């Protein structure tokens, strides 16, 4: 009878403790969630042989979430932002329409930035801290893997500012830079993408 | 007919060099004039480039035929005949086309005026060439 009780107590102990993990156990994760605020922005800068252009999305207009999971092996940053191509404003209606057409807005109305990882967990201090991370950028149905340089900081209102920048090429996404008048006016292949995500920690 | 073809071909070659050479230099030295061409109205994939560069020959052959039919009306030295020919072509053909283009397309006055002047200069040069080759 005594052995039977010990057995049941042992079984109960196993059941109760098997789903609980101690906090200092190696290989476990530390999770943070950041909600992207609606006033985040994105800017695409490019040039032609006759002018420069800067196309912006000044208000993101959505509230997506990024999750940072820290483990021994890596820091996984998961989440994505979806940007409506229609929202781009190049401060010149013709340039704006031209960019939308080049990005095949009718077929692929959204541009996606999928966050994958960070090289280290940021300390989140008021001074901008340089970190790098991997992202996938999907434009016109083509997804490419890039390393992005970030600067991350936190302000007095506990808003996390994540500034990212990366040069990409139209040709990375099988897009042809516009050329007009038999190639006399040519848009350069290189585009510089800068984004500023304003986020709040929610856990 | 042979004379129309030969003078059209020669004028086409001259216009090709002057028109696209001039355009190249204008883009290089006056880039601000060309920013408005970053517009989806203009073909941007390069598939029609050959048609764009054939324009000098298309206008030359058309003007060569027109010259052959009406050259007796243009009198004086070659330069004067060429100038008058260019103005006649511009008033009859270019002005109405530019008018309808500006009224229907999302383009600027400067753009339309530049096209008018470009066509006028092309027609004057072609007229001078025709007056020399096919008087």
Interface residues (C-beta under 8 A of the other chain):
Chain A: X48 X49 X50 X51 X53 X92 X94 X95 X97 X98 X100 X101 X102 X176 X178 X179 X180 X181 X182 X183 X184 X185 X187
Chain B: X20 X23 X24 X27 X31 X32 X34 X35 X36 X37 X38 X39 X40 X41 X42 X43 X44 X45 X46 X49 X52 X53 X106
